[in-house]
Amino acid sequence: MISANCVAGRDRGKRSPVLSARQFIGAATTALSLITGAFLLALAAGNARAQGSAPACDAAGEIALLPSPWAPWKGAPLRVMLVTEKPLQGELSLTGPDGSVAATSRERHGGPPYFWFTEIKAPAAGSWHATLTPQQAGAGCGPITREIKVRPDKPGGPGSAAGSTWPLRNTWNRATENLFSAWIEKLFDDPLDAEPSWPALHEVVRDPSRNFLFNHLGFNEDAKIYLRPDCADLPYTLRAYFAYKMGLPYGFSKCSRGGGGKAPTCPQWFSLQNAEEAKPPPPPPPAPPIPPAESGYFGFSSAPAPLAPPAPKRTGSAPSFAELVQIVWDSVHSGSGRTALADNNTDYYPVPLSADTLRPGTVYADPYGHILMIVRRVAQTEDAAGIILAVDGQPDGTVARKRFWRGNFLFAQDPALGGPGFKRFRPVVVANGAMRRLINAEIAKNPQYADFSLDQSQLGVEDFYDRMDDVMSPSPLDPTRAMKEAITSLEEQVKVRVTSVENGRKFQNSKRGEATMPDGAAIFETSGAWEDFSTPSRDLRLLIAIDVVLGFPDRIARRPERYAMPRDKSVAEVKAELQRVLASELATRKFSYPRSDGSAWTLTLRDVIDRAITLEMAYNPNDCVELRWGAPAKSDEASTCKRYAPAAQREKMSKYRAWFHERRRPPRA
C-alpha cells in the first residue's frame, strides 16, 4: 500500500419510516419494531403547533433511536442510543416487559448531535420501551416512547445480497448521519485531560464499552476484524465499518495525487456492487524455466518454448468485509481528501465553518497530505475555550486523539495543493438499483444535508484560523488562558512524537536492516519501513507548532478585540506579561523519551524549542533516538547513541533541510 507519510444492488428489506410527533408523544404510543435499524422521529413544526406544544419542545428537532444488536434477543446485552439534532434536555429510560424501569440515563453527550446511551446486560424476552422524558413541562411535551421487541431465541444474521458485501437495510439521511456522529464520539470518548492512543483501530472497535455496534450483527464479527489504517484510510475505514453494521450504501474512489499545479482528481468510483473491480490485477505468472540446449543443425533446439499459462479469470464475486477494507486501503490515499472543493466526482464535499457542521465524522484534509476526523466538540465555558478533538492514523497503525489547533491542522490556499479544509462524506444513494453519489447541487438543496459550501475557498490562512477561533469560542477568551491552551497542544504534539520515535528505536532493535530513504519529495510519501518509522511530516508540523506558540503574544496583540483584555493594561503590557508566562511554562513542562539503551531522558518544552534547528534533520529512523531529539554532540544525553544514518542519507537530508527551515512542503512535480 502506498500512501502519504501520515503523522503521517437492490435495496432489500429496508424499513425506515418517517414518523410524526403525533404518533409518539404520550404514554399511549403506538409501538413499532426497531429490529431493522435506525428510525427517524420528525418533530415537525406544524405538528407541534397543532398540539399546542411549548417552544422548548420544538427545539427537540429530529430524533433517531437505535437498539443494538440489530435483532435484540435475551442472550445478548441490549444497548440503546437516542440521538437528537437539537439540545433537548431529558432522561432516557428502558422499561422492561414487567413494567419496571430497568435502566436510566440523564447524561447527555455531544452537541450537535446530542445523544444518550443506556444498556441492559441481560434483557428479558418481550416488549421493552425506550422513553425520552423531556425536562420541559407543558402541553404536548410529554414522553417520547419507542417499543423494542426482544426475542427469546437467537436470530440469524441480516442475510446477504447477491453482488454486495452486505445487504442494504437503511439509507443515508439526517438520522443515520447523526447516529454515525454519535457512534464516532462514543468510540473515542475519553476525559479531556487524557491523551489517548491505541496501537491499532481494531483494539478500539473490539472494546464493547466504546463500540456501541460491537457484535451488532450477532455472529461475533468483531473478533475477526483486524484494522490498521493510516491517516488517509482511517475515515474510510470508520465509514465502511458503520455502513457494514447498519446496512448502508458505501463507495470509494481511486484518485490521482495531483501535480503540475493541479488538484487531485478521482476518475474511478466503486461501490459495494463492483468493489472487486478496484483490486489491482494479479501479477503475471513467473516465466517458465528455459530447457537445456539440445543439439541440432545449428547447435540449439528448434523446439518452441512452452507458452505461459493464462492468468486466472476473476469471478467478480462480492468481497467480504475484511477484503473490502483491504481493497479500500489499496485504493485511497491523502489525495482523496485534497480534491478541489467544487469538484463533484469526489468522496468528500466541503462544508461551512460553523458549530452545526463541524461535528463528529467530519474530516479535515490539510494541504500537505494529512487527514484527521473530528470525534468530539466541547463548547466554550466561562473557564475554558471551546475545543475540537480529532483522531488520526499513522503508518504504523497507531490511532491517536488530538486537539484542533494551528500546529495540527495546517491550512494553505494553493491550487497545486488541492482543496484543503473541513469536509463530509458525500452521501451514497441507490437509484434504479444502482449506487451513486449525490453531486454538490443535490447536497445543497437536500433538506437532509443542505451544507455544501465553498466558503473555505475564499479564506486566507489567517482568516481561516480566525474563523475557527470564532466557531470554537464565540465569546472573547482570556489571553493568558488561550496561550496556555496553545502550549498544552504543543506539549501533546511532542508527547505523541515520543511514541513515533520509540517505534523507530524498536525497529532498529529488530535488526531488520536500514530503512531505505527515498529521493526528494517522496520522503513525505512512500511505502515500507521509511513510511512506518520516519517522521518528516510530523516534524514539519512540530516546527510549525513551535512557531505558533512562540508567536502567540504577537497574535493576541494583532487581534486584541478577540480577547478579554484587562481594562487596566495596554496591549503592549499584556503582550509583555504573556511573554513572561510563556517563558515560565516552557521551562516547567517536561516529558521523557527512551534513549537507545532504554533509559529515560527528560527534556522540557524549552529544550525542544531551542533545538528547532536540529529538529530540521531529525526524522530519519536510521539515526539513534538521541539524535532524533536533537541531543548535543558529546553530551551526557548523547552518550548512549550508537547508530547513525548512512552518509549518503545525511547528505540528502542536508539538501532537503530548506523545506523544514522554511516550513514548507515541496509540491509534487
C-alpha positions as CSV (number, residue, x, y, z in Angstrom):
1,M,0.0,0.0,0.0
2,I,1.4,3.4,-1.0
3,S,0.1,6.4,0.9
4,A,1.2,9.8,2.3
5,N,3.5,9.7,5.2
6,C,0.9,10.5,7.9
7,V,1.8,11.9,11.2
8,A,1.9,10.8,8.9
9,G,-27.8,-4.0,-5.8
10,R,-31.2,-3.7,-4.7
11,D,-32.5,-2.0,-1.5
12,R,-33.5,-5.2,0.3
13,G,-35.6,-5.3,3.5
14,K,-35.4,-1.6,4.2
15,R,-37.8,-0.2,6.7
16,S,-37.0,3.4,7.8
17,P,-40.3,5.3,8.0
18,V,-40.5,9.0,8.9
19,L,-42.9,9.3,11.8
20,S,-44.7,12.3,13.1
21,A,-44.6,13.6,16.6
22,R,-48.3,12.9,17.0
23,Q,-47.6,9.1,16.7
24,F,-45.2,9.0,19.6
25,I,-45.8,11.7,22.2
26,G,-47.6,10.5,25.3
27,A,-47.7,7.2,27.1
28,A,-50.3,5.6,24.8
29,T,-47.7,5.4,21.9
30,T,-48.3,3.1,19.0
31,A,-45.4,0.6,19.1
32,L,-43.2,-0.1,16.1
33,S,-40.5,-2.7,15.9
34,L,-36.9,-1.3,15.8
35,I,-35.1,-4.5,14.8
36,T,-34.3,-3.3,11.3
37,G,-32.0,-0.5,12.5
38,A,-32.3,3.3,12.7
39,F,-35.6,5.2,12.6
40,L,-36.2,8.9,12.3
41,L,-38.7,10.7,14.5
42,A,-39.5,14.0,12.9
43,L,-41.0,16.6,15.3
44,A,-42.4,18.8,12.5
45,A,-43.2,22.4,13.5
46,G,-46.7,22.1,12.0
47,N,-47.5,19.0,14.1
48,A,-46.0,20.7,17.2
49,R,-48.1,23.8,16.7
50,A,-51.3,21.7,16.1
51,Q,-50.8,20.1,19.5
52,G,-50.0,23.4,21.2
53,S,-46.5,22.4,22.3
54,A,-44.2,24.8,24.0
55,P,-41.4,26.4,22.0
56,A,-38.9,24.3,24.1
57,C,-40.4,21.1,22.6
58,D,-39.9,22.4,19.1
59,A,-36.2,22.6,19.9
60,A,-36.2,18.8,20.1
61,G,-35.8,18.7,16.3
62,E,-35.3,15.3,14.8
63,I,-34.8,12.2,16.9
64,A,-33.3,8.9,15.9
65,L,-33.3,5.8,18.2
66,L,-31.1,2.8,17.6
67,P,-31.2,-0.5,19.5
68,S,-28.3,-2.9,19.3
69,P,-27.9,-5.7,18.3
70,W,-29.8,-5.3,15.1
71,A,-32.3,-8.0,16.2
72,P,-32.3,-7.9,20.0
73,W,-32.6,-11.2,21.9
74,K,-32.4,-12.2,25.6
75,G,-28.9,-13.8,25.2
76,A,-27.1,-10.5,24.3
77,P,-26.9,-7.1,26.1
78,L,-29.5,-4.6,24.9
79,R,-27.9,-1.3,24.1
80,V,-30.0,1.8,23.2
81,M,-28.8,5.1,21.6
82,L,-31.1,8.0,21.2
83,V,-29.9,11.0,19.1
84,T,-31.4,14.4,18.6
85,E,-30.3,17.3,16.4
86,K,-31.2,20.0,18.9
87,P,-30.1,20.4,22.6
88,L,-33.1,18.8,24.2
89,Q,-32.7,18.1,27.9
90,G,-34.2,14.9,29.3
91,E,-33.8,11.4,30.7
92,L,-33.7,8.2,28.7
93,S,-35.2,5.1,30.4
94,L,-35.7,1.5,29.5
95,T,-38.8,-0.2,30.8
96,G,-39.0,-4.0,30.8
97,P,-41.9,-6.3,29.9
98,D,-42.9,-6.4,33.5
99,G,-43.4,-2.6,33.5
100,S,-40.5,-1.8,35.7
101,V,-37.8,0.7,34.8
102,A,-34.6,-1.3,34.3
103,A,-32.1,1.5,33.3
104,T,-32.0,5.3,33.1
105,S,-29.5,7.8,31.8
106,R,-29.6,11.6,32.3
107,E,-26.2,12.1,30.9
108,R,-26.5,13.9,27.5
109,H,-23.4,13.7,25.3
110,G,-22.3,15.6,22.2
111,G,-23.6,18.7,20.6
112,P,-24.6,18.6,17.8
113,P,-25.9,16.0,17.5
114,Y,-26.9,15.3,21.2
115,F,-27.3,11.8,22.4
116,W,-27.9,9.4,25.3
117,F,-26.8,5.8,25.9
118,T,-28.2,3.1,28.2
119,E,-27.7,-0.7,28.4
120,I,-29.3,-3.8,29.9
121,K,-26.8,-6.7,30.3
122,A,-29.4,-9.5,30.2
123,P,-32.8,-8.3,28.9
124,A,-35.9,-10.5,29.4
125,A,-37.7,-11.5,26.3
126,G,-40.8,-9.4,25.4
127,S,-41.7,-5.8,24.7
128,W,-39.4,-3.2,26.0
129,H,-40.0,0.5,25.8
130,A,-37.3,3.2,25.4
131,T,-38.6,6.6,26.6
132,L,-37.1,10.0,26.5
133,T,-38.8,12.2,29.1
134,P,-38.1,15.9,28.3
135,Q,-37.4,18.2,31.3
136,Q,-39.5,20.9,29.7
137,A,-43.1,20.9,31.0
138,G,-46.2,21.9,29.2
139,A,-49.0,20.7,27.0
140,G,-47.9,18.4,24.2
141,C,-44.4,18.0,25.7
142,G,-44.8,14.5,27.1
143,P,-42.5,11.5,26.9
144,I,-41.3,10.1,23.6
145,T,-41.6,6.3,23.6
146,R,-40.5,3.6,21.2
147,E,-41.1,-0.2,21.5
148,I,-38.2,-2.7,21.2
149,K,-39.0,-6.4,20.7
150,V,-36.6,-8.7,22.5
151,R,-36.7,-12.2,21.1
152,P,-36.5,-15.3,23.3
153,D,-34.2,-17.1,20.7
154,K,-31.1,-16.1,18.9
155,P,-31.9,-14.7,15.4
156,G,-29.9,-15.2,12.3
157,G,-27.8,-12.5,10.7
158,P,-29.2,-9.8,8.5
159,G,-28.7,-12.1,5.5
160,S,-26.8,-11.4,2.3
161,A,-27.3,-9.8,-1.1
162,A,-26.1,-11.0,-4.4
163,G,-23.2,-9.0,-5.6
164,S,-22.8,-6.9,-2.4
165,T,-20.7,-7.3,0.7
166,W,-23.7,-6.6,2.9
167,P,-27.5,-6.2,2.3
168,L,-29.0,-2.8,2.4
169,R,-31.4,-2.1,5.3
170,N,-31.1,1.7,5.7
171,T,-30.4,4.9,3.7
172,W,-28.1,7.9,4.4
173,N,-30.1,10.8,5.8
174,R,-30.1,13.2,8.7
175,A,-31.0,10.3,11.2
176,T,-28.3,7.9,10.0
177,E,-25.7,10.7,9.8
178,N,-26.5,11.7,13.4
179,L,-26.2,8.1,14.5
180,F,-22.8,8.0,12.7
181,S,-21.6,11.1,14.6
182,A,-22.8,9.8,17.9
183,W,-21.1,6.4,17.3
184,I,-17.8,8.1,16.4
185,E,-17.9,10.2,19.5
186,K,-18.6,7.3,21.8
187,L,-15.9,5.2,20.1
188,F,-13.1,7.6,21.0
189,D,-14.5,9.1,24.2
190,D,-12.0,9.8,27.0
191,P,-11.5,12.6,29.6
192,L,-10.3,15.9,28.2
193,D,-7.1,15.8,30.1
194,A,-6.3,12.3,28.7
195,E,-4.0,11.8,25.7
196,P,-5.4,8.5,24.4
197,S,-3.8,6.4,21.7
198,W,-4.2,2.9,20.5
199,P,-1.8,0.5,18.7
200,A,-4.4,-0.3,16.2
201,L,-8.0,0.6,15.3
202,H,-9.3,-2.9,15.9
203,E,-8.4,-2.5,19.6
204,V,-10.9,0.3,19.7
205,V,-13.8,-1.4,17.9
206,R,-13.3,-4.6,19.9
207,D,-14.0,-2.7,23.1
208,P,-17.7,-3.1,23.8
209,S,-17.6,-0.2,26.3
210,R,-16.6,2.1,23.4
211,N,-18.2,0.5,20.4
212,F,-21.9,0.8,20.5
213,L,-22.1,-1.5,17.4
214,F,-19.9,-4.2,19.0
215,N,-21.4,-7.6,17.8
216,H,-24.3,-5.7,16.3
217,L,-24.9,-8.3,13.7
218,G,-24.8,-11.1,16.2
219,F,-22.2,-13.5,14.9
220,N,-19.1,-12.4,16.8
221,E,-18.0,-10.5,13.8
222,D,-15.7,-8.1,15.6
223,A,-13.4,-10.9,16.7
224,K,-12.5,-11.5,13.1
225,I,-11.6,-7.8,12.3
226,Y,-8.1,-6.5,12.1
227,L,-7.8,-2.8,11.3
228,R,-4.5,-0.9,10.9
229,P,-5.4,2.1,8.7
230,D,-3.1,5.1,8.2
231,C,-4.4,8.7,8.2
232,A,-6.0,8.6,4.7
233,D,-7.5,5.2,5.3
234,L,-8.9,5.9,8.8
235,P,-12.1,7.9,7.8
236,Y,-12.9,5.4,5.0
237,T,-12.5,2.5,7.4
238,L,-14.8,4.0,10.1
239,R,-17.4,4.9,7.4
240,A,-17.2,1.4,6.0
241,Y,-17.5,-0.2,9.4
242,F,-20.6,1.8,10.3
243,A,-22.2,1.1,6.9
244,Y,-21.4,-2.6,7.3
245,K,-23.1,-2.8,10.7
246,M,-26.1,-0.6,9.7
247,G,-26.7,-1.9,6.2
248,L,-26.0,1.4,4.4
249,P,-24.7,2.1,0.9
250,Y,-20.9,2.6,0.6
251,G,-18.4,3.6,-2.0
252,F,-14.9,4.9,-2.6
253,S,-12.8,6.5,-5.4
254,K,-9.4,5.9,-6.9
255,C,-7.9,9.3,-7.2
256,S,-4.7,10.9,-8.5
257,R,-2.3,12.7,-6.2
258,G,-2.4,15.9,-8.2
259,G,0.6,17.5,-9.7
260,G,1.7,20.1,-12.3
261,G,-0.2,22.7,-10.4
262,K,-3.5,20.8,-10.4
263,A,-5.5,19.3,-7.5
264,P,-6.1,15.5,-7.3
265,T,-9.0,14.1,-9.4
266,C,-11.0,10.9,-8.9
267,P,-11.8,9.4,-12.3
268,Q,-13.0,6.0,-10.9
269,W,-15.6,5.3,-8.3
270,F,-16.6,1.9,-6.8
271,S,-19.4,0.8,-4.6
272,L,-20.5,-2.4,-2.9
273,Q,-21.8,-3.5,-6.2
274,N,-18.4,-3.5,-8.0
275,A,-15.7,-3.1,-5.4
276,E,-13.9,-6.3,-6.6
277,E,-13.1,-4.4,-9.8
278,A,-10.9,-2.0,-7.8
279,K,-8.5,-4.7,-6.9
280,P,-5.2,-4.5,-8.7
281,P,-4.7,-7.1,-11.4
282,P,-2.8,-10.2,-10.2
283,P,0.9,-10.3,-11.0
284,P,1.9,-12.2,-14.1
285,P,3.0,-15.8,-13.5
286,P,6.7,-16.4,-13.5
287,A,8.3,-17.2,-16.8
288,P,8.8,-21.0,-17.4
289,P,12.3,-22.3,-17.0
290,I,14.4,-22.4,-20.1
291,P,15.0,-26.0,-21.1
292,P,18.6,-27.1,-21.6
293,A,20.0,-26.6,-25.1
294,E,19.8,-29.6,-27.4
295,S,22.0,-30.4,-30.3
296,G,20.6,-29.5,-33.7
297,Y,21.8,-28.4,-37.1
298,F,22.7,-25.0,-35.6
299,G,23.8,-26.2,-32.1
300,F,20.4,-25.4,-30.3
301,S,17.0,-26.9,-30.0
302,S,14.5,-25.8,-32.6
303,A,11.5,-26.7,-30.3
304,P,9.3,-23.7,-29.4
305,A,9.3,-22.6,-25.8
306,P,6.1,-23.5,-23.9
307,L,3.6,-20.8,-23.5
308,A,2.9,-19.3,-20.1
309,P,-0.5,-20.4,-18.6
310,P,-3.3,-17.7,-18.9
311,A,-3.9,-15.6,-15.9
312,P,-6.9,-16.8,-13.8
313,K,-10.1,-15.2,-14.6
314,R,-11.7,-13.2,-11.7
315,T,-15.2,-14.3,-10.8
316,G,-16.4,-10.8,-9.7
317,S,-17.9,-12.2,-6.5
318,A,-18.5,-9.7,-3.7
319,P,-15.6,-9.4,-1.3
320,S,-16.0,-10.0,2.5
321,F,-15.8,-7.0,4.8
322,A,-12.1,-7.7,5.5
323,E,-11.4,-8.0,1.8
324,L,-13.4,-4.8,1.1
325,V,-11.4,-2.8,3.6
326,Q,-8.1,-4.0,2.1
327,I,-9.3,-3.0,-1.4
328,V,-10.2,0.4,0.0
329,W,-6.8,0.8,1.7
330,D,-5.1,-0.1,-1.6
331,S,-7.2,2.5,-3.4
332,V,-7.4,5.6,-1.3
333,H,-4.6,8.0,-0.2
334,S,-4.2,11.5,1.1
335,G,-5.0,12.9,-2.4
336,S,-8.6,11.5,-1.9
337,G,-9.1,14.2,0.7
338,R,-7.4,17.1,-1.2
339,T,-9.7,17.2,-4.2
340,A,-10.8,20.6,-5.5
341,L,-13.7,21.9,-3.4
342,A,-16.0,22.4,-6.3
343,D,-15.4,19.0,-7.9
344,N,-18.4,16.7,-8.0
345,N,-16.6,13.5,-8.6
346,T,-15.1,13.1,-5.1
347,D,-15.8,11.2,-1.9
348,Y,-15.8,14.3,0.3
349,Y,-17.5,17.7,-0.1
350,P,-16.7,20.9,1.7
351,V,-18.9,22.4,4.4
352,P,-19.2,25.8,6.0
353,L,-17.3,26.6,9.2
354,S,-20.0,26.5,11.9
355,A,-20.9,24.8,15.1
356,D,-23.6,22.9,13.3
357,T,-21.3,21.4,10.6
358,L,-18.1,20.7,12.5
359,R,-19.4,17.6,14.2
360,P,-18.0,14.1,14.8
361,G,-17.4,12.3,11.5
362,T,-16.4,15.4,9.6
363,V,-12.8,15.1,8.2
364,Y,-10.1,17.6,7.9
365,A,-7.8,17.4,4.9
366,D,-4.7,19.6,5.2
367,P,-2.9,20.8,2.0
368,Y,0.2,18.7,2.8
369,G,-1.3,15.3,2.9
370,H,-2.6,14.7,6.4
371,I,-6.2,13.6,7.2
372,L,-8.0,13.8,10.6
373,M,-11.5,13.1,11.7
374,I,-13.4,15.1,14.3
375,V,-14.6,12.9,17.2
376,R,-15.8,15.5,19.7
377,R,-16.9,19.1,20.1
378,V,-16.6,20.7,23.6
379,A,-18.5,24.0,23.9
380,Q,-16.8,27.1,25.4
381,T,-17.4,27.8,29.1
382,E,-16.6,30.7,31.4
383,D,-13.4,28.9,32.4
384,A,-12.2,27.4,29.1
385,A,-12.1,27.8,25.4
386,G,-14.1,25.6,23.1
387,I,-12.3,22.5,21.9
388,I,-12.5,20.3,18.8
389,L,-10.9,16.8,19.2
390,A,-9.9,14.7,16.3
391,V,-8.2,11.3,15.6
392,D,-5.7,10.4,13.0
393,G,-4.0,7.2,11.9
394,Q,-0.3,6.7,11.5
395,P,1.6,4.4,9.0
396,D,2.5,2.1,11.9
397,G,-1.2,1.6,12.6
398,T,-1.3,3.8,15.7
399,V,-4.5,5.9,16.2
400,A,-4.3,8.9,18.5
401,R,-6.6,11.7,19.6
402,K,-5.5,15.3,19.4
403,R,-6.9,18.9,19.7
404,F,-7.6,21.2,16.8
405,W,-5.0,24.0,16.7
406,R,-2.8,25.6,14.2
407,G,0.1,23.1,14.9
408,N,-2.0,20.1,14.0
409,F,-4.4,21.4,11.4
410,L,-2.4,23.1,8.7
411,F,-4.1,25.3,6.1
412,A,-3.0,26.9,2.9
413,Q,-4.5,28.2,-0.3
414,D,-2.6,26.9,-3.4
415,P,-4.3,25.2,-6.4
416,A,-1.3,22.9,-6.7
417,L,-2.0,21.6,-3.2
418,G,-5.7,20.9,-3.9
419,G,-8.7,21.8,-1.8
420,P,-7.9,21.7,2.0
421,G,-10.3,22.1,4.8
422,F,-13.2,20.5,6.6
423,K,-15.3,18.1,4.6
424,R,-18.0,15.4,5.0
425,F,-18.5,12.1,3.2
426,R,-20.6,12.5,0.1
427,P,-24.0,10.7,0.6
428,V,-24.3,7.4,-1.4
429,V,-27.8,6.7,-2.6
430,V,-29.5,3.9,-4.6
431,A,-31.3,4.9,-7.8
432,N,-32.8,2.4,-10.2
433,G,-30.9,-0.4,-8.5
434,A,-27.5,1.2,-8.7
435,M,-25.5,3.1,-6.2
436,R,-24.3,6.6,-6.9
437,R,-23.1,9.7,-5.0
438,L,-25.0,12.9,-4.7
439,I,-23.4,15.8,-6.5
440,N,-22.8,19.2,-4.9
441,A,-26.0,20.9,-6.2
442,E,-28.1,17.9,-4.9
443,I,-26.5,18.1,-1.5
444,A,-27.1,21.9,-1.3
445,K,-30.8,21.6,-1.9
446,N,-31.4,18.3,0.0
447,P,-33.1,19.2,3.3
448,Q,-31.4,16.2,5.0
449,Y,-28.0,17.9,4.3
450,A,-28.1,21.4,2.7
451,D,-24.5,22.0,3.9
452,F,-22.4,22.2,0.7
453,S,-20.3,25.3,0.8
454,L,-17.3,26.9,-1.0
455,D,-16.7,29.4,1.8
456,Q,-13.4,27.9,2.8
457,S,-12.0,28.5,-0.7
458,Q,-12.3,32.3,0.0
459,L,-10.3,32.3,3.2
460,G,-6.7,33.2,3.6
461,V,-4.6,31.4,6.2
462,E,-5.1,34.0,9.0
463,D,-8.8,34.3,8.1
464,F,-9.2,30.6,8.4
465,Y,-7.8,30.4,11.9
466,D,-9.6,33.5,13.0
467,R,-12.9,32.0,11.7
468,M,-12.1,28.7,13.6
469,D,-11.5,30.7,16.8
470,D,-14.9,32.3,16.4
471,V,-16.6,29.0,15.8
472,M,-15.0,27.2,18.8
473,S,-15.1,30.1,21.2
474,P,-17.7,32.7,20.3
475,S,-17.1,34.8,23.4
476,P,-13.8,36.6,24.0
477,L,-11.1,34.5,25.5
478,D,-8.8,35.3,28.4
479,P,-5.5,35.9,26.6
480,T,-3.3,34.0,29.2
481,R,-5.6,31.0,29.3
482,A,-5.8,30.9,25.5
483,M,-2.0,30.9,25.2
484,K,-1.7,28.2,27.9
485,E,-4.0,26.0,25.9
486,A,-1.8,26.5,22.8
487,I,1.2,25.4,24.9
488,T,-0.8,22.4,26.1
489,S,-1.5,21.5,22.4
490,L,2.2,21.7,21.6
491,E,3.0,19.6,24.7
492,E,0.6,16.9,23.4
493,Q,2.1,17.0,20.0
494,V,5.6,16.5,21.4
495,K,4.4,13.5,23.6
496,V,2.8,11.9,20.5
497,R,6.2,12.2,18.7
498,V,7.8,10.3,21.6
499,T,5.7,7.2,20.6
500,S,6.7,7.6,16.9
501,V,10.4,7.9,17.7
502,E,10.2,5.0,20.1
503,N,8.7,2.8,17.3
504,G,11.7,3.7,15.3
505,R,14.0,2.6,18.1
506,K,12.2,-0.8,18.3
507,F,12.6,-1.1,14.5
508,Q,16.3,-0.6,14.9
509,N,16.5,-3.2,17.7
510,S,14.6,-5.7,15.5
511,K,17.7,-5.9,13.3
512,R,15.6,-5.8,10.1
513,G,18.2,-3.6,8.4
514,E,18.1,0.1,7.4
515,A,15.0,1.9,6.2
516,T,15.6,2.9,2.6
517,M,15.4,6.7,2.2
518,P,13.6,7.8,-0.9
519,D,14.6,10.8,-3.0
520,G,13.1,14.3,-3.0
521,A,9.5,15.0,-2.0
522,A,9.0,11.2,-1.8
523,I,10.3,11.3,1.8
524,F,6.8,12.5,2.7
525,E,5.0,9.9,0.5
526,T,6.4,6.4,0.2
527,S,5.9,2.9,1.5
528,G,7.7,0.3,3.6
529,A,9.8,0.9,6.7
530,W,10.5,4.6,5.8
531,E,6.8,5.3,5.8
532,D,6.3,3.4,9.0
533,F,9.1,4.8,11.1
534,S,10.3,8.2,9.7
535,T,8.7,11.4,10.8
536,P,9.2,14.1,8.2
537,S,5.6,15.2,8.1
538,R,5.2,15.1,11.8
539,D,8.4,17.0,12.3
540,L,7.4,19.7,9.8
541,R,4.2,20.1,11.8
542,L,6.1,20.2,15.0
543,L,8.3,23.0,13.7
544,I,5.2,25.0,12.6
545,A,3.6,24.4,16.1
546,I,6.7,25.8,17.7
547,D,6.4,28.9,15.6
548,V,2.7,29.2,16.5
549,V,3.4,29.1,20.3
550,L,6.3,31.5,20.1
551,G,4.2,33.9,18.1
552,F,1.2,33.7,20.3
553,P,1.8,37.0,22.2
554,D,2.1,38.8,18.8
555,R,-1.1,37.1,17.6
556,I,-3.0,38.4,20.6
557,A,-1.5,41.9,20.1
558,R,-2.6,41.7,16.4
559,R,-6.2,40.9,17.3
560,P,-6.9,42.2,20.8
561,E,-10.7,42.5,20.1
562,R,-10.8,38.7,20.0
563,Y,-9.7,38.5,23.6
564,A,-11.0,39.7,27.0
565,M,-8.2,42.1,27.5
566,P,-7.7,43.6,31.0
567,R,-9.1,47.0,31.2
568,D,-6.2,48.4,33.3
569,K,-3.5,47.3,30.9
570,S,-2.4,48.3,27.4
571,V,-1.9,45.8,24.6
572,A,1.9,46.2,25.0
573,E,1.6,45.4,28.7
574,V,-0.5,42.3,28.0
575,K,2.0,41.2,25.4
576,A,4.9,41.6,27.8
577,E,3.1,39.6,30.5
578,L,2.3,36.8,28.0
579,Q,5.9,36.6,27.1
580,R,6.9,36.1,30.8
581,V,4.2,33.4,31.2
582,L,5.4,31.7,28.0
583,A,9.0,31.5,29.2
584,S,7.8,30.1,32.5
585,E,5.5,27.5,31.0
586,L,8.1,26.2,28.5
587,A,10.7,25.8,31.2
588,T,8.4,23.8,33.6
589,R,6.6,21.5,31.2
590,K,8.6,18.2,30.9
591,F,8.5,14.9,29.2
592,S,10.7,11.9,28.9
593,Y,11.8,9.6,26.0
594,P,13.6,6.3,26.0
595,R,17.2,6.5,24.8
596,S,18.9,3.9,22.7
597,D,19.7,1.7,25.8
598,G,16.1,2.1,27.1
599,S,17.0,4.5,29.9
600,A,14.7,7.6,30.2
601,W,15.9,11.1,29.5
602,T,13.9,14.1,30.5
603,L,13.5,17.3,28.4
604,T,11.4,20.5,28.7
605,L,9.4,22.2,26.0
606,R,12.1,24.9,26.2
607,D,14.7,22.3,25.2
608,V,12.6,21.2,22.2
609,I,12.2,24.8,21.1
610,D,15.9,25.5,21.5
611,R,16.6,22.5,19.3
612,A,14.3,23.5,16.5
613,I,17.3,23.9,14.1
614,T,18.5,20.4,14.9
615,L,15.0,19.0,14.5
616,E,15.1,20.0,10.9
617,M,17.1,16.9,10.3
618,A,15.8,14.6,13.0
619,Y,13.3,12.5,11.1
620,N,15.5,9.6,9.9
621,P,14.7,6.3,11.6
622,N,18.2,5.1,10.9
623,D,19.6,7.6,13.3
624,C,19.7,6.9,17.1
625,V,16.8,8.4,19.1
626,E,19.1,10.8,20.9
627,L,20.0,12.4,17.6
628,R,16.3,12.4,16.6
629,W,15.6,14.5,19.8
630,G,18.5,16.9,19.0
631,A,20.9,15.8,21.7
632,P,24.1,17.9,21.6
633,A,27.2,16.1,20.4
634,K,29.4,14.6,23.2
635,S,26.7,15.4,25.9
636,D,25.6,13.0,28.6
637,E,22.3,12.7,26.8
638,A,24.1,11.6,23.5
639,S,26.5,9.2,25.2
640,T,24.1,6.2,24.6
641,C,23.9,6.9,20.8
642,K,25.5,4.1,18.8
643,R,23.7,4.4,15.4
644,Y,23.8,6.9,12.6
645,A,22.2,7.1,9.2
646,P,24.5,6.4,6.2
647,A,26.5,9.3,4.9
648,A,24.5,9.3,1.6
649,Q,21.2,9.7,3.5
650,R,22.7,12.5,5.7
651,E,23.7,14.3,2.5
652,K,20.2,14.1,1.1
653,M,18.8,15.4,4.4
654,S,21.1,18.3,4.3
655,K,19.9,19.1,0.8
656,Y,16.2,18.8,1.9
657,R,16.7,20.8,5.1
658,A,15.5,24.1,3.5
659,W,11.9,22.6,3.3
660,F,11.9,22.3,7.1
661,H,13.7,25.5,7.8
662,E,11.2,27.4,5.6
663,R,8.2,25.4,6.9
664,R,7.0,24.4,3.5
665,R,6.4,21.0,1.9
666,P,7.7,20.7,-1.7
667,P,4.9,20.5,-4.4
668,R,4.6,17.4,-6.5
669,A,6.1,17.6,-9.9
